């Protein structure tokens, strides 16, 4: 579902897209968001305000956070994009 949405968005905005779909990046941030949402639920936080969510989890708003876990060259490899 996420992959399909990103691919559709990229097609509709192809002039503004610098990189195509990257499965590793999508999976990384999807898992972080899922963990943050689970943490909120466990702590009784049920607010739907996205900006407040980002205030609680500021690393989700920082793309470079991924480089704490992945080497840039590996992250942008064809294998990482497809896998």
Backbone bond lengths (Angstrom), bond angles and torsions (degrees), N, CA, C in turn:
res aa  C-N    CA-C-N  psi(-1)  N-CA   C-N-CA  omega(-1)  CA-C   N-CA-C  phi
1 X - - - 1.440 - - 1.536 110.81 -
2 X 1.305 117.04 -46.78 1.471 120.33 178.63 1.522 109.59 -65.85
3 X 1.340 115.76 -46.95 1.462 120.34 -179.37 1.524 110.66 -57.73
4 X 1.319 116.22 -46.68 1.465 120.90 -179.14 1.530 110.51 -60.09
5 X 1.329 116.84 -43.58 1.458 120.84 179.48 1.518 112.74 -63.49
6 X 1.324 116.63 -41.34 1.471 120.44 179.07 1.521 110.42 -65.77
7 X 1.317 116.68 -43.56 1.463 120.36 -179.92 1.528 110.51 -63.73
8 X 1.326 117.86 -42.29 1.467 120.87 177.18 1.528 111.05 -63.47
9 X 1.326 116.51 -42.71 1.468 120.63 178.04 1.530 110.05 -61.17
10 X 1.327 116.73 -45.80 1.465 120.82 -179.60 1.526 111.34 -60.33
11 X 1.327 116.87 -41.34 1.467 120.14 178.97 1.526 110.87 -64.36
12 X 1.312 116.74 -42.00 1.464 120.94 -178.38 1.529 112.44 -71.71
13 X 1.324 116.80 -22.32 1.471 121.68 -176.13 1.525 111.68 -123.92
14 X 1.311 116.69 33.83 1.466 121.52 -172.60 1.522 113.97 -55.16
15 X 1.314 118.07 -29.57 1.468 120.49 -179.49 1.527 111.96 -71.58
16 X 1.337 116.74 -20.74 1.467 120.84 -177.42 1.523 112.97 -103.57
17 X 1.313 117.97 -0.55 1.461 121.90 -174.67 1.526 109.90 -96.29
18 X 1.332 116.64 125.42 1.461 121.55 178.36 1.522 112.19 -89.84
19 X 1.327 116.52 -32.67 1.461 122.00 -178.37 1.516 108.05 -130.44
20 X 1.310 115.35 149.87 1.456 119.18 175.97 1.516 111.26 -80.61
21 X 1.314 115.15 -169.22 1.461 121.83 179.93 1.524 109.82 -62.78
22 X 1.329 116.67 137.75 1.466 122.42 176.85 1.527 107.39 -129.32
23 X 1.331 114.98 111.24 1.461 120.50 -175.75 1.530 111.85 -61.86
24 X 1.314 117.67 -40.03 1.466 121.15 -178.07 1.526 110.90 -64.40
25 X 1.315 117.78 -44.56 1.465 121.26 178.82 1.526 110.29 -63.87
26 X 1.315 116.32 -45.36 1.464 120.76 179.93 1.520 111.14 -60.80
27 X 1.321 116.81 -45.56 1.462 121.18 -179.95 1.519 111.02 -64.38
28 X 1.317 117.40 -42.76 1.461 122.25 -179.50 1.528 110.82 -57.26
29 X 1.329 116.49 -54.12 1.461 119.17 -176.84 1.527 112.37 -72.81
30 X 1.317 117.87 -31.94 1.473 120.17 176.01 1.519 111.01 -62.17
31 X 1.323 116.13 -42.59 1.466 119.91 179.15 1.527 111.20 -67.31
32 X 1.331 117.34 -38.79 1.469 120.08 177.56 1.524 111.17 -63.26
33 X 1.320 116.55 -43.33 1.466 120.31 178.70 1.520 109.78 -63.81
34 X 1.327 117.25 -43.46 1.470 120.69 179.15 1.527 111.22 -60.89
35 X 1.326 117.19 -41.76 1.470 120.33 178.78 1.527 110.77 -66.06
36 X 1.325 116.90 -39.89 1.469 120.31 179.02 1.528 110.72 -65.53
37 X 1.323 117.04 -42.38 1.465 120.47 178.11 1.524 111.16 -63.42
38 X 1.318 116.14 -41.38 1.468 120.42 177.70 1.528 110.21 -62.75
39 X 1.315 116.76 -41.37 1.459 121.18 177.78 1.529 110.79 -61.80
40 X 1.331 116.26 -43.50 1.465 120.01 177.33 1.525 110.95 -59.38
41 X 1.324 116.96 -46.08 1.467 120.46 -179.86 1.523 111.62 -61.59
42 X 1.325 116.37 -41.86 1.468 120.53 179.66 1.520 111.71 -65.48
43 X 1.321 116.45 -27.29 1.462 121.21 -179.84 1.525 112.72 -98.49
44 X 1.322 116.62 10.68 1.458 121.01 176.09 1.512 115.22 73.48
45 X 1.318 117.20 18.45 1.467 121.07 178.79 1.527 107.62 -92.10
46 X 1.321 115.61 115.35 1.462 120.09 -176.92 1.522 112.41 -120.62
47 X 1.307 117.44 17.72 1.465 121.33 -179.66 1.529 109.59 -70.74
48 X 1.326 114.75 146.23 1.457 120.57 179.18 1.524 112.76 -104.09
49 X 1.320 117.71 12.47 1.457 121.04 -177.14 1.528 110.11 -80.01
50 X 1.326 116.19 115.55 1.455 121.26 -175.48 1.526 112.66 -64.91
51 X 1.326 117.43 -40.78 1.466 119.89 -179.40 1.525 111.49 -65.33
52 X 1.324 117.17 -37.26 1.465 120.01 175.47 1.528 110.50 -66.71
53 X 1.310 116.42 -37.15 1.468 121.58 176.36 1.530 109.85 -59.52
54 X 1.332 116.62 -46.05 1.467 120.15 178.96 1.523 112.01 -66.65
55 X 1.318 117.56 -31.30 1.467 120.19 175.77 1.526 110.46 -65.61
56 X 1.321 116.85 -36.57 1.467 120.43 178.44 1.529 111.45 -73.67
57 X 1.318 116.96 -29.06 1.466 121.85 -176.67 1.532 109.63 -131.73
58 X 1.329 117.57 69.40 1.468 120.53 -173.34 1.526 114.27 -63.19
59 X 1.312 117.69 -23.54 1.469 118.60 179.51 1.528 112.02 -65.72
60 X 1.318 116.81 -23.73 1.464 119.81 177.82 1.522 111.67 -67.69
61 X 1.310 116.72 -18.50 1.460 122.06 -179.82 1.527 111.68 -98.61
62 X 1.320 116.07 10.51 1.464 121.59 -177.73 1.521 108.89 -124.00
63 X 1.326 116.44 101.21 1.463 119.45 -176.86 1.525 111.58 -58.24
64 X 1.313 117.51 -38.35 1.466 120.61 -176.39 1.520 113.50 -61.77
65 X 1.316 117.68 -13.10 1.467 121.64 175.85 1.528 110.99 -55.52
66 X 1.311 117.39 -32.33 1.458 121.30 -178.74 1.531 111.46 -62.32
67 X 1.331 116.64 -27.17 1.465 119.94 -178.08 1.528 112.58 -75.96
68 X 1.322 117.01 -6.69 1.465 120.03 169.99 1.523 110.31 -71.81
69 X 1.330 116.30 -17.17 1.462 121.81 -175.80 1.520 113.94 -119.95
70 X 1.323 117.47 -24.76 1.463 121.48 -176.96 1.516 110.71 -127.31
71 X 1.312 115.47 140.41 1.454 122.25 171.59 1.533 107.96 -72.57
72 X 1.308 116.92 137.54 1.462 121.40 -176.11 1.531 111.84 -57.22
73 X 1.313 116.61 -43.48 1.465 120.72 -178.52 1.531 111.12 -63.11
74 X 1.315 115.83 -42.34 1.469 120.17 178.98 1.524 110.31 -68.97
75 X 1.319 116.84 -41.87 1.462 121.09 -177.33 1.527 112.22 -60.57
76 X 1.313 117.20 -36.08 1.460 120.74 -178.08 1.528 113.11 -96.63
77 X 1.322 116.57 11.56 1.462 120.33 177.31 1.526 110.18 -71.79
78 X 1.308 116.11 159.52 1.470 120.54 178.10 1.525 110.91 -61.14
79 X 1.318 117.11 -36.12 1.462 120.78 179.75 1.531 110.96 -63.98
80 X 1.327 116.99 -43.11 1.466 120.51 179.88 1.525 111.37 -67.62
81 X 1.319 116.42 -34.34 1.462 119.64 179.13 1.524 111.48 -66.44
82 X 1.324 115.79 -37.21 1.463 120.43 -174.19 1.518 114.03 -91.20
83 X 1.317 117.15 -28.39 1.470 121.26 -171.49 1.499 113.24 -81.09
